[in-house]
Amino acid sequence: MPRILFDPLIPLSLWFPLLLIAVALLTWYGWSSRRRIAVRRRLLILALMGAALALPLGVLLNPTWIEPIPPPPGKPLLTILVDQSASMEVRDASTGRTRYEEAAELAAEATKRFTGKYDVRLFGFDRELRNTSPEELASHKPEGASTDLSTILEQSFDSDQTQGQILLLFSDGVNNHGTLARLRETLSKAKATATPVFARTFAGSSDIDDLELELGLPQEIAFASQQIPVTVHLRRRGTSTETAHVSLKLEDQLVEQRDVEISGNGTAETIWMVSQPKSGLYRYEIQVNPLPGEVTVVNNTATLLLRVVDEPVRVLLLEGKPYWDTKYLVRTLSADPSIELTSVVRVAEERLHRRKIVSLTSEGQENKKDEWTIETQPDRFLAEAGELDRYQIVVLGRDAEIFFSETALVRLKKWLTEGNGSLVCFRGAPTSQINERLAQLLPVRWEPSQESRFRSRMTPAGLALRWLPSGGTEDPLSGMPSLASVTTPGVPKPLAVILASTEDQDQSAPVITYQPVGSGRVVVVEGAGMWRWAFLPPTYQDRDETYAALWRSLVRWLVSNVGLLPSQDMALRTDTTVFSTDETATAMLWTREDRVGSPPEIELSGGMMDAPRRLAPVSTGAPGLYRLVFGRLPEGHYRANVTGVANKDDVAGVVEFDVRGNLKERLDVVAQPEIMRMIAENSGGTEFTGDDWMALSRDFDEHLARIHPPRNTQTPAWDRWWVFVAVMTFWAASWTLRRSSGLV
């Protein structure tokens, strides 16, 4: 309602004396002029003079006209979000129903109660936001493979909303597709835009039954008849102790069976020995029998690819000066009997130590042959004809300029593109100034920076390769010692794939990156000080094998890229034995360069496919090398084979792989009320329990009152033209009347 407000321009202690003086003057004037003019005229003059004095005194009181501003038209926006991921299917709500059933009922009730006062939007979500209705909520089954609370909250913001917006979140707090750092950033945006999240957590005493089987390394290399230990990790989810029945199969033929006792919510480890008398690629499958009522059986199997060779994997390591990292890498690689290591380290000007370590096996006894020589020509290892062809992998350390000449770079590129070799840049940039010809081969470019330290984490692409056993942690690199770097890798090239990155979410940088170069691969491993990963503190002793496992897995993954064996006309391979439902399944086909005609088609079968389908390989541009894109596939076991092969027993033309969804959503179902509490507090909302809609409505009203406080327009009542005219009129009228009465 409009009203008048007085805000004096001068203190009242001064204004009241002025008022008394004005009254006294008028009284004196009226008394002194009582005998000179008539009473009526005298009273009129006093009235005009009183008005002329009253108006300026009134202006000094600064009367202000207050008028309220009406709020923006329309209704505030209320967005209700209901978690539809698989973890909400757990039946541990207080009413004996699933989390989702209780959440859907409360969301329907909230929609009914707040419609009318608010514009209500109702969404279901997992990784994506879907518009829904109370009826659809009741009939929907939560099957989302993962939850991304950060993305969901960002997509719920309406930047055009002027009346105010509120988010009402119904979830169990499980957030397995985004990081907490990104979620906190989203909540900061919500608070800055006055968009609070009122969170309701659905949680109970959840207990599931599941057996998970995982291999220490899914790919192994061995000599013919060499016994290779295969480490199998078993994890039990559930409180009871079970005897797990584990079996080892080779090409669907049973090899061995064991019973392994595993305690409730515990882990167990068992080691199996495998060997093959002939060279080739062998596929083993380890299975554990499922428990009654197990959540999922997808993680009850694991695949081992055993590559048996007649000759060792030859690795050449080139280092510009002695480093601790080099020393421990040499020790790690030389400990692997399937690797023949040649290391060349410059120790002085024109003086290099060349060391060759070979494993010798005789009558079951393994010995090492260690040869030392002095070299004076560093560029010959890459530039001499035939020298580079002796190796499958070249590892470059720092300060490697001395090994590069124009001839060496030309031969290195040809070796990568046509010889199926692989290059590894160890500890970042191999040279202080990257030659343009060398830069064409590398997946990243570097920029100089101050020395900094960083910690690493595996990316989804890196986790999919399963180089490292998880050890029960979400990321096998979490908690590992930090690494040091004096350069910053820039944006990776278009074909580059980041397998590990820094933990810094704001300015995440690549740590392990690779890209294909023709038939070969180039890998860059950032950071110095990785040798400390082999000397972990007691609290991380369970990851003591991480350093060795990383390099063993890298070597095996690179060797798996080697093209055809002498006895093979073609070979079909995949980068990994397990793909995710979120990624594209691919394979590579190698054929002899002298093959006439187009490459054969590939037949894909298995999984949930009604019938096999055929795909045509696509040339990569390298002679005899083709790429197969199977696309995103549903969960299941798949088999791809080259069609029209005369020898049906040729396993080189057959590849098998598994496709799995994000099992975390079905297995790690423990509710996270602390995350829901953080969402509410950091966004400016509150966490509520029960169904006290009146209290929730009051919270909504208080928020809207804070963002839309009463607003008024203030207009000085005296600041008008007619006020000035009135003052002048009264003064002029009183003066004229006095003059006509002979008083002036």
Disulfide bonds with the S-S distance in Angstrom:
none
